[in-house]
Amino acid sequence: MKVYIKNVKYEYELKMLYHSFSRKEVDFYSISDHIESDKGDYIAIHEESGSNPSTINVSVTSNIDNNNYYYTEVCPDISKEVKNAYKRCLYRVLSSVFNRNLPWGILTGIRPVKIYNELRKTASVLPYLTEDSIKNEISSKHLISDEKIELMKTISNIQKPVIDSINDQSYSIYICIPFCPSRCNYCSFFSNDINKKGHLRDSYIDALETEINSVMQEEWVQGKRLDSIYVGGGTPTALKDYQIEKLMIFLNSKFDFSKIKEITYEAGRPDTITEANLRILKKYGVNRISINPQSMVDETLKKIGRLHNSSEIEQVFNLAREVGFDNINMDIILGLQDEDVTSVRHTLSKIRDLNPDSITMHTLSIKKASTLHQNIDYEELERQEHNIQQMVEIVYECMNNMNFTPYYLYRQKNILGGFENVGFSRPGKESWYNIIIMEELQNILAFGSGSVSRFVYPEENRIEKVTNIRNLEEYINRTQDMVNRKRLEMK
C-alpha cells in the first residue's frame, strides 16, 4: 500500500492510524511525486486553500482493489485542525476498505481523558458548552464511539476532586528501581537483570539518595506540598530486604509520610515478594502496593518469561493481606500469547476470588524494544486482534459486577484492536499518582536512572521534561549531572 500526502509532517500520526487497521507495511510519499502512473493500491490526501482565506480544503482519493473512494472536508487553517482533517479522510477510506470502525476513531494520542478534562475546563467559563456539546465536539472531531466518550466522561467525573485540588504549589515524586529477576517478552521498560547487574544495587541506592537529597535542598521545592510518592521500575522488590529498608528509612527522614496522600511501592513480581519485605514496606508507611500477575494461566506465565506460577500469586497476595495492606492493585494483560476468551475468564475468576482493591486492564501493545516484537508471530497476532474486543468486553462486565469504577485510562502505540488500558477500583481506592501522571496535571520530580521529571506550566499550556541517563553505571557515576539537569528547570 502507498499513501501520498500533501503535507509530510503529518506522516507519523497517519502511519499510526493506518496500523490501527492493518499490520501490513505502508509506504508514505509526498503528493508532489507522480502518482498517475501508479497502477497499485494507493491513497492520496490533497490539500488546497479554501474559498474563505482562513480555511483549507482537505480531500482524499484512492484506488484500492479496483474500488475508488473519495471524501472531502473544509477545516480552519490551523495546523492541528488540518492534521485532524487528514486523519479523518484517511480513516474514512480505511474504515470502508476494512469494513470496521475503531473504538477510538482517529485518536492516536495516549491520553484520551485529557481531551474531555480540557473541554470540561473550558465549559466552566463558557456556559453554552454543555455536556452534550462536549460529546458532539469529541465525536465530530475524533470520530470516537459513543461508548468510549461515555467512558471518558465517567473517568473525568472520578478525577475531578483530584484535579480541583492540584495547584502549582504541589508536586509528586517518582523513584525508579531499574532491576528485574527476568525480562517479560512484552516489556520495553528500562530494567537490568539482577543476575547480571545485581551487584550494583548498593551503589545505585547510594546514588539515588544523593540525587534526592541534593534536589530536595533546592528553593523550588521549599513550601510546596508533596502529594504522592511512587516507587516503580523495573521491579522494586528485586532489591534485597536491607536495601529496601535503607531506602525507606532515608525517605522517611526526608518526607513526612503522615502528610502524604499516597505512597505506592510496586511489588509487581510474586517471585520477589517475601513476608520480610512486605513487613518492611508496611512498617515504613507504604499504603499502596501492586501485585501483578498479568495472567493466572501457568502456561502463559512461562511463555512470557515469568519465574512464578499462579499459585504463588495467590500466596503472596494473601500474605500481603495478613501483613495489613488494604490497598492492593493487580494488573492483567489481554492478548498474551495463545490466550483466548476462556483464558481471560479464568484469570478474572481467580483475581475476583482474591478481591483486590483495584485492577488495571492492559491491552497488549507490541513495543519495538520488546522481545515479542523481535520474534513476532503475525498469525498469532491476527488471532488475538480478532479476539480482543470480546476480551475487553468481558473485563468491563466483570468490573461492573465487582462494583469497580474506571478512574484512569491511557492508550499505547501498536495496541491490539485500537483499544485501551484502564484502571478500575472500588470507591476510595483510586491511585492519586496514576491520575496525575496520565492527565499531566502536576509537577513530578523523578529520580533514578531512566526516570523522567515533568514540570507543568498550565498558564502556558506547556510541559517540560527532564530525563535522567538510562545506563546504570553512567547514572551512578554522574549523579550530580542528574541533579544539575533539574536545577536548570527549577530556576
Backbone hydrogen bonds, N-H to C=O, Kabsch-Sander energy under -0.5 kcal/mol:
donor,donor_aa,acceptor,acceptor_aa,energy
2,K,41,D,-1.3
3,V,27,D,-3.0
4,Y,43,I,-3.4
5,I,29,Y,-2.5
6,K,45,I,-1.3
8,V,6,K,-0.7
10,Y,7,N,-1.5
11,E,8,V,-1.8
14,L,10,Y,-2.1
15,K,11,E,-2.6
16,M,12,Y,-2.1
17,L,13,E,-2.2
18,Y,14,L,-2.4
19,H,15,K,-2.3
20,S,16,M,-0.6
20,S,17,L,-0.9
21,F,17,L,-0.6
21,F,18,Y,-1.6
22,S,18,Y,-2.1
27,D,1,M,-2.2
29,Y,3,V,-2.5
31,I,5,I,-2.3
33,D,30,S,-2.0
38,D,35,I,-1.9
39,K,37,S,-0.7
42,Y,63,N,-1.7
43,I,2,K,-2.0
44,A,61,T,-3.4
45,I,4,Y,-3.1
46,H,44,A,-0.6
46,H,59,S,-3.3
48,E,57,N,-2.1
50,G,55,T,-2.3
55,T,52,N,-2.3
56,I,75,C,-2.9
57,N,48,E,-3.3
58,V,56,I,-0.6
58,V,73,E,-2.8
59,S,46,H,-1.8
60,V,71,Y,-2.8
61,T,44,A,-2.6
62,S,69,Y,-1.1
63,N,42,Y,-2.3
64,I,67,N,-2.7
67,N,64,I,-1.9
69,Y,62,S,-0.9
71,Y,60,V,-1.6
73,E,58,V,-2.4
75,C,56,I,-2.5
77,D,54,S,-2.7
78,I,76,P,-2.5
81,E,78,I,-0.5
82,V,78,I,-2.7
83,K,79,S,-2.6
84,N,80,K,-1.9
85,A,81,E,-1.9
86,Y,82,V,-2.4
87,K,83,K,-2.3
88,R,84,N,-2.6
89,C,85,A,-2.4
90,L,86,Y,-2.5
91,Y,87,K,-2.9
92,R,88,R,-2.4
93,V,89,C,-1.6
94,L,90,L,-2.6
95,S,91,Y,-3.2
96,S,92,R,-1.5
97,V,93,V,-2.6
98,F,94,L,-2.9
99,N,95,S,-0.7
100,R,95,S,-1.2
105,G,102,L,-1.8
106,I,142,H,-2.7
107,L,104,W,-2.2
114,K,111,R,-0.7
115,I,111,R,-0.6
115,I,112,P,-1.1
116,Y,112,P,-1.0
117,N,113,V,-2.9
118,E,114,K,-2.2
119,L,115,I,-2.0
120,R,116,Y,-2.6
121,K,117,N,-2.0
122,T,118,E,-2.0
123,A,119,L,-2.2
124,S,120,R,-1.0
124,S,121,K,-0.6
125,V,122,T,-1.5
126,L,122,T,-0.8
129,L,126,L,-2.4
130,T,128,Y,-1.5
134,I,130,T,-2.3
135,K,131,E,-2.1
136,N,132,D,-2.3
137,E,133,S,-2.4
138,I,134,I,-2.3
139,S,135,K,-2.6
140,S,136,N,-2.7
141,K,137,E,-2.1
142,H,138,I,-2.4
143,L,139,S,-1.5
144,I,138,I,-0.7
145,S,103,P,-2.0
149,I,145,S,-2.1
150,E,146,D,-2.2
151,L,147,E,-1.6
152,M,148,K,-2.4
153,K,149,I,-2.2
154,T,150,E,-2.4
155,I,151,L,-2.4
156,S,152,M,-2.5
157,N,153,K,-2.2
158,I,154,T,-1.7
159,Q,155,I,-2.3
160,K,156,S,-1.2
162,V,159,Q,-0.7
163,I,159,Q,-2.5
164,D,160,K,-2.9
165,S,161,P,-1.0
165,S,162,V,-0.6
166,I,162,V,-0.6
166,I,163,I,-1.1
170,S,167,N,-1.6
171,Y,225,R,-2.3
172,S,443,N,-2.1
173,I,228,S,-2.5
174,Y,445,L,-2.3
175,I,230,Y,-2.8
176,C,447,F,-2.7
177,I,232,G,-2.7
179,F,177,I,-1.6
180,C,192,N,-2.5
184,C,182,S,-0.6
185,N,304,I,-2.4
187,C,184,C,-1.3
191,S,189,F,-0.5
192,N,178,P,-1.5
194,I,180,C,-2.3
196,K,193,D,-1.5
197,K,193,D,-3.3
198,G,194,I,-1.2
200,L,197,K,-2.1
201,R,198,G,-1.7
204,Y,200,L,-2.6
205,I,201,R,-2.3
206,D,202,D,-2.0
207,A,203,S,-2.3
208,L,204,Y,-2.8
209,E,205,I,-2.4
210,T,206,D,-2.0
211,E,207,A,-2.5
212,I,208,L,-2.5
213,N,209,E,-2.7
214,S,210,T,-2.2
215,V,211,E,-2.3
216,M,212,I,-2.5
217,Q,214,S,-1.0
218,E,215,V,-1.9
221,V,218,E,-1.1
222,Q,218,E,-0.9
224,K,221,V,-2.1
225,R,169,Q,-3.3
226,L,224,K,-0.5
227,D,171,Y,-2.8
227,D,225,R,-0.6
228,S,171,Y,-0.5
229,I,262,E,-2.3
230,Y,173,I,-2.5
231,V,264,T,-2.7
232,G,175,I,-2.4
232,G,230,Y,-0.7
234,G,177,I,-0.6
235,T,179,F,-2.9
237,T,266,E,-0.5
238,A,235,T,-2.5
239,L,236,P,-1.3
243,Q,240,K,-0.6
244,I,240,K,-2.3
245,E,241,D,-2.4
246,K,242,Y,-2.1
247,L,243,Q,-2.3
248,M,244,I,-2.6
249,I,245,E,-2.7
250,F,246,K,-2.0
251,L,247,L,-2.6
252,N,248,M,-2.3
253,S,249,I,-1.6
254,K,250,F,-1.2
255,F,251,L,-2.2
257,F,255,F,-1.2
259,K,256,D,-2.0
260,I,257,F,-1.2
261,K,227,D,-1.1
262,E,227,D,-1.3
264,T,229,I,-2.8
265,Y,288,R,-2.2
266,E,231,V,-2.6
267,A,290,S,-1.5
272,T,269,R,-2.4
273,I,270,P,-1.1
278,L,274,T,-2.0
279,R,275,E,-2.3
280,I,276,A,-1.9
281,L,277,N,-2.1
282,K,278,L,-2.4
283,K,279,R,-2.6
284,Y,280,I,-1.9
285,G,282,K,-1.3
286,V,281,L,-2.3
287,N,263,I,-1.6
288,R,263,I,-1.5
289,I,327,N,-1.9
290,S,265,Y,-0.9
291,I,329,N,-3.0
292,N,268,G,-1.2
292,N,290,S,-0.5
294,Q,331,D,-2.5
295,S,293,P,-1.6
298,D,296,M,-0.6
301,L,297,V,-2.0
302,K,298,D,-1.7
303,K,299,E,-1.8
304,I,300,T,-2.2
305,G,301,L,-0.5
305,G,302,K,-0.9
306,R,301,L,-2.6
313,I,309,N,-1.3
314,E,310,S,-1.9
315,Q,311,S,-2.1
316,V,312,E,-2.5
317,F,313,I,-2.1
318,N,314,E,-2.3
319,L,315,Q,-2.0
320,A,316,V,-2.3
321,R,317,F,-1.8
322,E,318,N,-2.1
323,V,319,L,-2.2
324,G,320,A,-1.0
325,F,320,A,-2.3
329,N,289,I,-2.7
330,M,358,S,-1.6
332,I,360,T,-2.5
333,I,294,Q,-2.3
334,L,362,H,-3.3
336,L,333,I,-0.5
339,E,336,L,-2.2
344,V,340,D,-1.9
345,R,341,V,-2.4
346,H,342,T,-2.2
347,T,343,S,-2.4
348,L,344,V,-2.7
349,S,345,R,-2.2
350,K,346,H,-2.1
351,I,347,T,-2.4
352,R,348,L,-2.7
353,D,349,S,-1.6
354,L,350,K,-1.2
355,N,351,I,-1.7
357,D,328,I,-2.2
358,S,328,I,-1.5
359,I,424,F,-2.2
360,T,330,M,-2.4
361,M,359,I,-0.6
361,M,422,V,-3.0
362,H,332,I,-2.7
362,H,360,T,-0.6
364,L,334,L,-2.7
364,L,362,H,-0.5
366,I,414,N,-2.2
367,K,365,S,-1.1
370,S,367,K,-1.9
372,L,185,N,-3.0
373,H,367,K,-0.5
374,Q,370,S,-1.3
375,N,371,T,-1.6
376,I,373,H,-1.0
378,Y,376,I,-0.7
381,L,377,D,-2.5
382,E,378,Y,-2.2
383,R,379,E,-1.9
384,Q,380,E,-2.2
385,E,381,L,-2.4
386,H,382,E,-1.7
387,N,383,R,-1.5
388,I,384,Q,-1.8
391,M,387,N,-1.9
392,V,388,I,-2.7
393,E,389,Q,-2.3
394,I,390,Q,-2.1
395,V,391,M,-1.9
396,Y,392,V,-2.3
397,E,393,E,-2.2
398,C,394,I,-2.3
399,M,395,V,-2.9
400,N,396,Y,-2.2
401,N,397,E,-2.1
402,M,398,C,-1.6
403,N,400,N,-1.3
404,F,399,M,-3.0
405,T,425,S,-3.0
407,Y,423,G,-2.9
408,Y,423,G,-1.1
410,Y,421,N,-2.2
411,R,110,I,-2.0
415,I,412,Q,-0.9
416,L,364,L,-2.6
418,G,415,I,-1.8
419,F,416,L,-1.6
421,N,410,Y,-2.8
422,V,361,M,-2.1
423,G,408,Y,-2.6
424,F,359,I,-3.1
424,F,422,V,-0.5
425,S,405,T,-1.9
426,R,357,D,-2.2
429,K,426,R,-2.1
432,W,430,E,-0.6
435,I,431,S,-1.6
436,I,432,W,-2.2
437,I,433,Y,-2.6
438,M,434,N,-1.6
439,E,435,I,-2.1
440,E,436,I,-0.6
441,L,436,I,-1.5
442,Q,436,I,-0.5
443,N,170,S,-0.7
444,I,454,R,-2.9
445,L,172,S,-2.5
446,A,444,I,-0.7
447,F,174,Y,-2.7
450,G,469,I,-1.6
451,S,448,G,-1.6
453,S,466,V,-2.9
454,R,444,I,-2.3
455,F,464,E,-2.8
456,V,454,R,-0.6
457,Y,462,R,-3.1
460,E,457,Y,-1.1
461,N,457,Y,-0.5
461,N,458,P,-0.9
462,R,457,Y,-1.9
464,E,455,F,-2.5
466,V,453,S,-2.1
467,T,465,K,-0.5
468,N,451,S,-2.8
475,Y,471,N,-2.4
476,I,472,L,-2.3
477,N,473,E,-2.2
478,R,474,E,-1.8
479,T,476,I,-0.6
481,D,478,R,-0.9
482,M,478,R,-1.1
482,M,479,T,-0.5
483,V,479,T,-1.6
484,N,480,Q,-2.4
485,R,481,D,-1.9
486,K,482,M,-1.4
487,R,483,V,-2.2
488,L,484,N,-1.8
489,E,485,R,-0.9
490,M,486,K,-1.7
491,K,487,R,-0.9
